[in-house]
Amino acid sequence: MSAAIITADHVSKWYGQVIGLNDVSVTIPAGITGLLGPNGAGKSTFMKLITGQLKPSKGAMTVLGGSIWNNPAAYTRIGFCPEQDAFYERMTGLEWVSALVRLNGYSSTEARHAALGALEAVDLVPAADKKIGAYSKGMRQRVKLAQALVHDPDLLILDEPLTGMDPLMRRRTIRIIREWARDGRSVLVSSHILHEVEAMTSNVLLINNGRILAEGDVHDIRGLIDHHPHTVHIRAERPRELARECLSYAYVRSLRFEGDALVVETDAPDTFYTQVTNLAAAETFGRIEEVTSPDDNLAAVFGYLVK
């Protein structure tokens, strides 16, 4: 964990008069590091600088021991899962991942073999021959993870990889990411949900308004954050039965319905997320389709920490 895989030295990035990243200096070690912040905090800008898609307006970015900007040789060692989708919708998952890895010099046979292996790693082989245009949000996220992994990179950059996944697939994907790290890869993974990051790693960077607010062990800030109530949105097959169950939990402060979503406020997010995952696995109240935490709540948490 001592070797630095990413180093930012007084890095700033601005778009005209808009500042995306503001004088960031940080060293990221090998292993898994979580990048935590609300939408618009600067996470995606930071990741695009790391992957060489953007050039710093000021400062220097070093990745895997060298400069990343305009260095194509380094790109083959990096896998990137972007937050935004950009697919050829009429291609199947297998065709898309195979086509992308052929850009790395793989033959047609090698590309197909590698693509099948990557799709298997993210549990998407049953949908390999299905067109991406018919994929669910969770499946689209998984095929992006497959293309990030397919060329066997040393460093994985994952921008909000769990968005849109159901609770069981989130748990499986978190386990997969931890396995990648055990296999010797380094991972930088962003999220706006602390619970997700903490399930992967204890090493985190807190970013807001283009600045790194804190870095280090997540447990050092857990005590502060737990004083702030967490709001959780749940979409389920039988939401009213699930609501009655949640009312019996002492750590649930309140609940309400917003459209087809059950909105729960809890003082013990870890305990609550674990219980919801167990209910999803058992399908006690039917299928639980999605569990999310709204951005404005995390922004409030960051405001609380800054104070």
N, C-alpha and C positions, 0 to 999 in steps of 0.2 A: 504493500500500500504506500511505500515511501516514494516510488518513482513518479515524477510528474508526467502526465500525458498531455495536459493542456496548460498553457501559461498565457495569461493576458497581462500585458504591461501598459497600464494607463491607456486602455483602449476606449475610444469614443466613436460613436457612429451617429451621424445626423443626416436627415433627409430635408434639405433646404433649411427651414427654420425649426423643424421638428427634431428633437433629440431622441434617438432610439436607445442609445447606450451612453452612459455618462461617466467617463474616467474610471473604468473598471480595471482593477489589478487583482488577480486571483490565480492561485495554483491549484489545479485539480489532479488528485492522485489516481493511480490505477485502481481498478475495481469499479463499483457502482457509486455514482454520485447523483443525487436528486437535485433538480433545479426547480424551486418552488416559488410561485408567484401568481397573482391574478392575471387575467387576460389584459394585454396592453402593458405588462410590466417590463418587457424587454427580453423575454425568454427566447422567442423565435429569432429576433435580431442577433442575440448572442450565439445561437446555434448556427445561423447562416454565416456568421463570421468564422466560427470554428470549422465549418465544412468548406470554406473557401468560396462561398457563393457571393459574399459581400467583402469589400475591402474596407478596413478601418479608415475612418476619417482622420484618426489620430491614434498613435500608439502602435504596438506590435502584438501579433497573435502567433504563438508557437504551438504546433500540434504534432505529437509523436516525434518530438525532437527537432523539428524544422519549421520553417515558415510555410504556412498553408496557402497563402494567396498566390495564384498563378503557378501552382506546383502540381501538375496533373499526376505525377508519380505517387504523390501522397494520397490522392483521391481513392486509389484502389485499396487502400488500407482502412478506409472509412465506409461505414454503412449508415445511411440516413433515412429515417422514417419521418417525413414531413407531417405537419398537422393538417394541411390542406390536401384534398384529393386532386389528382391530375392523371386520369386514366384514359386509355382508349376503350371506351365502354363496350365495343363489339368484340373485343378480344376476350378469351377465357383467361382465368387466373394463371393457368400453366403457360399459355402463349405469352402473356405479358411479362411474367417473371423470366421466362426463357429469353425473350427478346432483349430485355435489359441486361442480363448477364452476358449475352453475346457481345455487348459493347465492351466488355472486359477482355475480349479475345477468346472466349470459349467457342469450341466448335458446336454444331447443332446438337450432336449427341451428348457432349459434355454439358451443354446448357440445359437440355431436358432433364438429365440426371440430377444436376445441381438444383434445378427448380423444383423437382419432385421432393428432394430432400428438404428444401427450405419450406415448402408447403406442408410437409409432414411435421416439421418442427413447430409450426403454428396451428396444427390440427385443422388443415384446410384441404387435405387430399380429396375428401368426398365431393368438394365443389371445384376441383381443379379444372374440369372441363365445362364448367358453367360460365356464361358470359358475365363479365364484371358488372355490366349494367343492371343485372338482376341480383347482385349481391346486397345483403343488408349492410347497415352501417358498421356493425361489428366485423363482418366478413371483409369489408373494404379495409378496415384497420389492419386485419390480420394479413391480407395480401401485401399491404405496404411493409409490414414487418418482415414478410418473406423476402421481398426484393432488397431490403436492407441487409439481410443476412446471407443471401444466396452466394455471394462471392467470397465468403469466409473472411470478413474484415477483422482487424485488430481492435477497432474502436467503433462502437455503435452510438449514434446520436438519435434519440427517440423523442420526438416532439408531441406531447400529449397522446401517447400510444393507446391508452385505455378508453378514450372517448368513444361512447356509443356501444361499448360492450356490455353484455349482461353480467350479473355478479359472478356467476360460475366461470365465465370466460376471462373475466378480470383476474380472478384468483389463479387460474391456470397460466395466464400470460405473465403475471408477477412471478410465478414459479419458474417459467421458462427464462425470464430475464435473469433471475438469480442463477440458473443453470449455466447461462452463457458466461456469466462472470466466473463461475467455478471452473469453466473450461479455459479460462485465461484471457477472455476478452474484457475490455473496459467498456463501461456503459455510462453515458450521460443521459438521464431521462427527466423530462419536464412534466410537471403537473400543476394544477391549481388546487389539488386536494391533498392535504398533508397525509391523510390516512394511507393513500396509495403509495406515496413516496416512502413513508416509514415502513411499509410492508416489504420494500425492496432493499432498503439500505438505511443506515443511521447517519451517513455522511450527506449533508445537504448544504445547498446555497439558497439563501432567501434573497429574492430580487424584487424590487418594486421601483417604478418610475425611473427605470434605466440604471439603477444603482444596486450594488450588492449590499444588503442590509446586514447580513450575518452569514457566517459559514462555520461548519463544524458538526458536532454531534447533535442530532435532532432531539435527543432527550434533554439537552440543556435548555431548549425553548418549549418543550412539551408542557412543563408546569404552567408557564404563562398562558399558552394557548388554551389549555383546558379550563381556564377561568372564563373563557368566552363561549357562549352557547353556539352550537353548530346546527345549521339548518340542512336537512337532507330531503331531496325529492325522490320519491319512489313510484315507478309505474309497474303495476302488478295486474295479474289476471283477475284477482278478487280483492280489490283494494279495501272495501269496507270491512271484510273479515280480518284483513291484515291490520286495519286501523284499530279494531277492537283488541287485537292481540297486543299492539303497541301501547295501548292505554294501560295495560297491566304492568308495564315496565316502570320501575321507580325512577329511572334516569331519563325518561321522556317528559319534557316540560310541557309540551303542547303539540297538537296536531290539527291539520285542516286539509281541505281538498282545494286544489287549483286545477280546474278542468278534470282530466283523467289521472292526475298525479296526487299522491298522498304526500303532504309536506309535514315533516316531523322536526321538532326542535329538541335537541338532547344535550345534556351536560356531560355525557360520557360517550364521545363519538367512537372510540375504539371498540368498546363493549357493544354499542349499537350496531356498528358495521359487521362485527363478528356474528351477532345474532341474526341479522338480515341474511348474511351469507349462508348460515346454517338452515334458515327457513327456505331459502332458494334451493339449496341442495336437496332438502327433503320434500320440496314442493308442497309444504303444509297448507299453503293458501294459494295453490296454483302456481303458475310460472311468474317469477319476478323478472321483469324485462329490463329494467334500467334503474340504477341508483346513482344519483348525481348530487353534488353540492354546489349551490349557485355562486357565481363569481362575486356578487355584491357582499355575500357573507364573508368570503375570504378577504376581500378588500377591507372589510370592517376589522377582521382579525389583524391584518397588517397595520391598520391605523392604530389599533390597540397596542401592538408591539412597539410601534414608533414612539407612542406617548410614553 
